[in-house]
């Protein structure tokens, strides 16, 4: 497997109120080359600190980090042209058009002028290039920031909370842009607190808590390890059905007029109920999601409590 990013026992502490706070604690993480890799963790788990260390903005206390096999930050100049990143909100001239802003930036970094039109098209801003930046929606501004990172045609793109503050349409636009970049063979490393969004866009994920790795791998594998299989059961007498299924060794919980039943073999549910004259009118597998997997992984760490939930996913603040 080709690797875009690798960290080994990475550690970073900060001095806070006279004591040391561990932000990243022995983090060992692998980001495969190609595709979208989600970097997940609750507020204070070390996501942004890790990204800053990769980009040479801060130095680790110990451990190592590599981008395309090149040690960073020690040899970051050797690989910097292969990396594009958005860590904070980029600054553009409000009165200038999107195209003018990109032309200025291309000239400053030595990128060919022809790249401006290419990156505008790549981020679906070709028709908006003549509009002033001040008139852009938040989603368009974020896509212009992505366009700016593409001027040198990097192989690795690192985005820290790229959908923060965006409406659903803006989130979808950024998500589609990331998938399009991955389809071109680029590697996209994206940190996010919106688990449902990451699940839709990511091929692989790393989940961290308290600065340490909790789980890593393909999204399908992470979801497969999230707990026992469940089915949603609709039946005319749910209370009676629950008693029967519990006697058969199933774990049963009520969900309105339905039952949630742990069952690796759904046919066992229908057989058990039919044997007592009860027949199901609905039997639907419950697919685990990243939120379920995250909660299972962090159940013993005091992370991801019910109060942290928000619409669309588990609320895990942007800064880390």
C-alpha positions as CSV (number, residue, x, y, z in Angstrom):
1,X,0.0,0.0,0.0
2,X,1.3,3.4,-1.0
3,X,1.2,5.8,2.0
4,X,0.6,9.6,1.8
5,X,1.0,10.4,5.5
6,X,2.4,8.4,8.3
7,X,2.9,9.4,12.0
8,X,4.7,7.3,14.6
9,X,4.4,7.9,18.3
10,X,3.8,11.6,17.6
11,X,3.5,13.7,20.8
12,X,2.8,17.3,21.6
13,X,2.3,19.0,24.9
14,X,1.4,22.6,25.7
15,X,2.1,24.6,28.9
16,X,-1.2,25.7,30.3
17,X,-1.6,27.6,33.6
18,X,1.6,26.3,34.9
19,X,1.0,22.7,34.0
20,X,1.6,20.6,30.9
21,X,-1.4,19.5,28.8
22,X,-0.9,16.7,26.4
23,X,-2.5,17.5,23.0
24,X,-1.3,14.6,21.0
25,X,-0.2,11.4,22.8
26,X,1.8,8.9,21.0
27,X,-0.2,9.1,17.8
28,X,0.6,6.5,15.2
29,X,-1.5,7.0,12.1
30,X,-1.4,5.9,8.4
31,X,-3.2,7.7,5.5
32,X,-3.1,5.7,2.3
33,X,-2.4,7.4,-0.9
34,X,-5.4,8.1,-3.1
35,X,-9.0,8.7,-2.0
36,X,-10.5,10.6,0.9
37,X,-9.3,9.9,4.5
38,X,-11.5,11.2,7.3
39,X,-9.7,12.4,10.5
40,X,-12.2,12.2,13.3
41,X,-12.1,13.2,17.0
42,X,-13.9,15.3,19.5
43,X,-13.0,18.7,20.6
44,X,-9.5,18.7,22.1
45,X,-8.5,15.4,20.7
46,X,-5.6,16.7,18.8
47,X,-6.8,16.8,15.2
48,X,-5.7,20.4,14.4
49,X,-2.5,20.0,16.4
50,X,-1.6,17.0,14.4
51,X,-2.3,18.8,11.1
52,X,-0.2,21.7,12.2
53,X,2.7,19.4,13.0
54,X,2.5,17.8,9.6
55,X,2.6,21.3,8.0
56,X,5.6,22.5,10.1
57,X,3.5,25.2,11.8
58,X,4.5,23.7,15.2
59,X,7.1,21.1,16.2
60,X,6.4,17.8,17.9
61,X,8.0,17.0,21.3
62,X,8.8,13.5,20.1
63,X,7.9,11.0,17.5
64,X,8.1,11.2,13.7
65,X,5.9,12.2,10.8
66,X,6.3,11.6,7.1
67,X,4.6,12.9,3.9
68,X,5.2,10.6,0.9
69,X,8.1,9.1,2.8
70,X,9.8,12.4,3.5
71,X,10.4,13.3,7.2
72,X,8.5,16.5,8.2
73,X,9.0,19.2,9.3
74,X,12.7,18.6,9.0
75,X,12.6,18.1,5.2
76,X,9.3,19.8,4.5
77,X,10.8,22.0,1.7
78,X,11.4,18.8,-0.2
79,X,7.8,17.9,-0.3
80,X,5.9,21.2,0.2
81,X,5.0,21.6,-3.5
82,X,3.2,18.3,-3.4
83,X,0.9,19.5,-0.6
84,X,-2.0,21.9,-0.4
85,X,-3.7,22.8,2.8
86,X,-6.5,24.8,4.3
87,X,-6.1,25.1,8.1
88,X,-7.7,28.5,8.8
89,X,-10.0,30.7,6.7
90,X,-7.9,32.0,3.8
91,X,-7.7,35.7,3.1
92,X,-8.8,37.0,-0.2
93,X,-9.4,40.6,-1.4
94,X,-13.2,41.2,-1.1
95,X,-13.3,43.8,-3.9
96,X,-11.4,41.5,-6.4
97,X,-13.1,38.8,-8.4
98,X,-12.4,35.2,-7.7
99,X,-10.3,35.0,-10.9
100,X,-8.2,38.1,-9.9
101,X,-7.5,36.7,-6.4
102,X,-6.3,33.5,-7.9
103,X,-4.1,35.3,-10.5
104,X,-2.4,37.3,-7.8
105,X,-1.8,34.2,-5.8
106,X,-0.5,32.2,-8.8
107,X,1.9,35.0,-9.6
108,X,3.1,35.1,-5.9
109,X,3.8,31.4,-5.8
110,X,5.2,31.0,-9.3
111,X,2.3,28.9,-10.6
112,X,1.6,29.2,-14.3
113,X,-1.3,31.6,-15.2
114,X,-3.0,28.8,-17.1
115,X,-3.7,27.0,-13.8
116,X,-6.2,29.7,-12.7
117,X,-8.8,28.7,-15.3
118,X,-8.1,25.0,-14.6
119,X,-8.7,25.2,-10.9
120,X,-11.8,27.4,-11.3
121,X,-13.3,24.7,-13.5
122,X,-12.1,21.9,-11.1
123,X,-14.0,23.5,-8.3
124,X,-17.1,24.4,-10.4
125,X,-16.4,28.1,-10.1
126,X,-15.8,28.8,-13.8
127,X,-19.0,30.8,-14.2
128,X,-18.4,32.8,-11.0
129,X,-14.8,33.7,-11.7
130,X,-15.8,37.2,-12.8
131,X,-17.8,37.9,-9.6
132,X,-16.4,39.8,-6.7
133,X,-15.3,37.6,-3.8
134,X,-17.5,39.7,-1.4
135,X,-20.5,38.4,-3.2
136,X,-19.6,34.7,-2.8
137,X,-21.6,32.5,-0.6
138,X,-19.8,30.7,2.2
139,X,-19.7,27.5,0.1
140,X,-18.2,29.4,-2.9
141,X,-15.6,31.0,-0.7
142,X,-14.5,27.6,0.6
143,X,-14.4,26.2,-2.9
144,X,-12.2,29.2,-3.9
145,X,-9.9,28.4,-1.0
146,X,-9.7,24.8,-2.4
147,X,-9.0,26.2,-5.8
148,X,-6.1,28.2,-4.4
149,X,-4.6,25.0,-2.9
150,X,-4.8,23.4,-6.3
151,X,-2.7,26.1,-8.2
152,X,0.5,24.0,-7.8
153,X,-1.4,20.8,-8.6
154,X,-0.6,19.1,-5.3
155,X,-0.9,15.3,-4.7
156,X,-2.0,15.7,-1.1
157,X,-4.7,18.1,0.1
158,X,-5.3,18.6,3.8
159,X,-8.5,20.3,4.9
160,X,-9.2,21.1,8.5
161,X,-13.0,21.3,9.1
162,X,-13.8,22.5,5.6
163,X,-17.6,22.5,6.0
164,X,-17.7,24.5,9.3
165,X,-20.5,27.1,9.1
166,X,-21.8,26.0,5.7
167,X,-25.4,25.4,4.9
168,X,-26.5,22.0,3.4
169,X,-26.0,23.2,-0.1
170,X,-22.5,24.4,0.7
171,X,-21.6,21.2,2.4
172,X,-22.7,19.2,-0.6
173,X,-20.6,21.4,-2.9
174,X,-17.5,20.9,-0.9
175,X,-18.1,17.2,-0.5
176,X,-18.6,16.8,-4.2
177,X,-15.3,18.7,-4.8
178,X,-13.4,16.4,-2.5
179,X,-14.8,13.3,-4.2
180,X,-13.9,14.8,-7.6
181,X,-10.3,15.4,-6.4
182,X,-10.0,11.9,-5.1
183,X,-11.3,10.6,-8.5
184,X,-8.3,12.4,-10.1
185,X,-6.0,10.3,-8.0
186,X,-5.2,12.8,-5.3
187,X,-5.2,12.1,-1.6
188,X,-7.6,14.2,0.5
189,X,-7.1,14.3,4.3
190,X,-10.1,15.9,5.9
191,X,-10.8,16.5,9.6
192,X,-14.4,17.0,10.5
193,X,-16.9,16.9,13.4
194,X,-19.8,16.1,11.1
195,X,-19.7,12.3,11.1
196,X,-22.6,11.8,8.7
197,X,-20.8,14.0,6.1
198,X,-17.5,12.1,6.5
199,X,-19.2,8.8,6.1
200,X,-20.6,10.0,2.7
201,X,-17.2,11.1,1.4
202,X,-14.5,9.1,3.0
203,X,-12.9,5.9,1.9
204,X,-10.8,5.4,5.0
205,X,-10.8,7.0,8.5
206,X,-8.7,7.5,11.6
207,X,-10.5,8.1,14.8
208,X,-8.7,9.6,17.7
209,X,-9.5,10.5,21.4
210,X,-7.3,12.2,24.0
211,X,-4.6,12.5,21.3
212,X,-4.3,8.8,20.7
213,X,-5.5,6.5,17.9
214,X,-8.7,4.6,18.7
215,X,-9.4,3.0,15.3
216,X,-8.3,3.2,11.7
217,X,-9.1,1.6,8.4
218,X,-11.6,1.4,5.6
219,X,-15.0,2.9,6.6
220,X,-16.7,-0.4,5.9
221,X,-14.4,-2.2,8.3
222,X,-14.9,0.4,11.0
223,X,-18.7,0.2,10.7
224,X,-18.5,-3.6,10.7
225,X,-16.8,-3.5,14.1
226,X,-19.4,-1.1,15.6
227,X,-21.4,-3.8,17.5
228,X,-23.8,-6.7,17.0
229,X,-26.2,-6.6,14.0
230,X,-29.7,-5.2,14.6
231,X,-33.0,-5.4,12.8
232,X,-36.0,-3.2,13.1
233,X,-39.1,-5.3,13.6
234,X,-42.7,-4.3,13.0
235,X,-45.3,-6.6,14.6
236,X,-48.9,-6.3,15.7
237,X,-48.2,-7.1,19.4
238,X,-44.8,-5.6,20.1
239,X,-44.9,-6.2,23.9
240,X,-45.6,-9.9,23.5
241,X,-43.0,-10.1,20.7
242,X,-40.4,-8.5,22.9
243,X,-41.0,-11.1,25.7
244,X,-40.7,-14.0,23.1
245,X,-37.5,-12.6,21.6
246,X,-35.9,-12.0,24.9
247,X,-36.6,-15.5,25.9
248,X,-34.8,-16.6,22.8
249,X,-31.7,-14.7,23.9
250,X,-32.1,-11.6,21.8
251,X,-31.5,-8.1,23.2
252,X,-34.7,-6.1,22.5
253,X,-35.5,-2.4,22.8
254,X,-38.6,-0.4,21.9
255,X,-38.5,2.2,19.3
256,X,-42.0,3.7,19.1
257,X,-44.2,1.0,17.7
258,X,-41.2,-1.0,16.5
259,X,-38.6,-3.2,18.2
260,X,-34.9,-3.1,17.7
261,X,-33.5,-6.6,18.0
262,X,-29.9,-7.8,18.0
263,X,-29.9,-10.7,15.5
264,X,-27.0,-11.9,13.3
265,X,-29.7,-14.0,11.4
266,X,-32.9,-12.0,10.9
267,X,-34.7,-15.2,9.9
268,X,-34.4,-16.4,13.5
269,X,-36.6,-13.5,14.5
270,X,-39.3,-14.3,12.1
271,X,-39.2,-18.1,13.1
272,X,-39.4,-17.3,16.8
273,X,-42.4,-15.0,16.4
274,X,-44.2,-17.2,13.9
275,X,-43.9,-20.1,16.3
276,X,-46.1,-18.1,18.7
277,X,-48.6,-17.0,16.0
278,X,-47.0,-13.6,15.5
279,X,-46.1,-12.4,12.0
280,X,-43.9,-9.5,11.2
281,X,-45.0,-6.7,8.9
282,X,-41.6,-5.1,8.7
283,X,-38.1,-6.5,9.1
284,X,-35.4,-4.0,8.2
285,X,-31.6,-4.3,8.9
286,X,-30.3,-1.4,10.9
287,X,-27.1,-0.2,9.3
288,X,-24.5,1.1,11.7
289,X,-23.0,4.5,11.0
290,X,-19.8,6.3,12.0
291,X,-21.6,7.9,15.0
292,X,-22.5,4.5,16.3
293,X,-18.9,3.3,15.8
294,X,-17.5,6.4,17.4
295,X,-19.7,6.1,20.5
296,X,-18.8,2.4,20.8
297,X,-15.1,3.2,20.6
298,X,-15.2,6.1,23.1
299,X,-17.8,4.7,25.6
300,X,-15.1,4.1,28.2
301,X,-13.3,7.4,27.7
302,X,-16.0,9.9,28.6
303,X,-16.1,11.1,25.0
304,X,-19.1,11.7,22.8
305,X,-21.8,11.9,25.4
306,X,-25.4,12.4,24.6
307,X,-25.1,16.1,25.2
308,X,-22.6,16.3,22.4
309,X,-25.1,15.2,19.7
310,X,-26.2,17.6,17.1
311,X,-28.3,17.3,14.0
312,X,-26.4,15.5,11.2
313,X,-23.9,13.8,13.4
314,X,-22.0,13.8,16.7
315,X,-21.0,17.3,17.7
316,X,-17.2,17.4,18.1
317,X,-15.9,21.0,18.0
318,X,-13.7,22.1,15.1
319,X,-10.6,23.2,17.0
320,X,-8.4,20.6,18.5
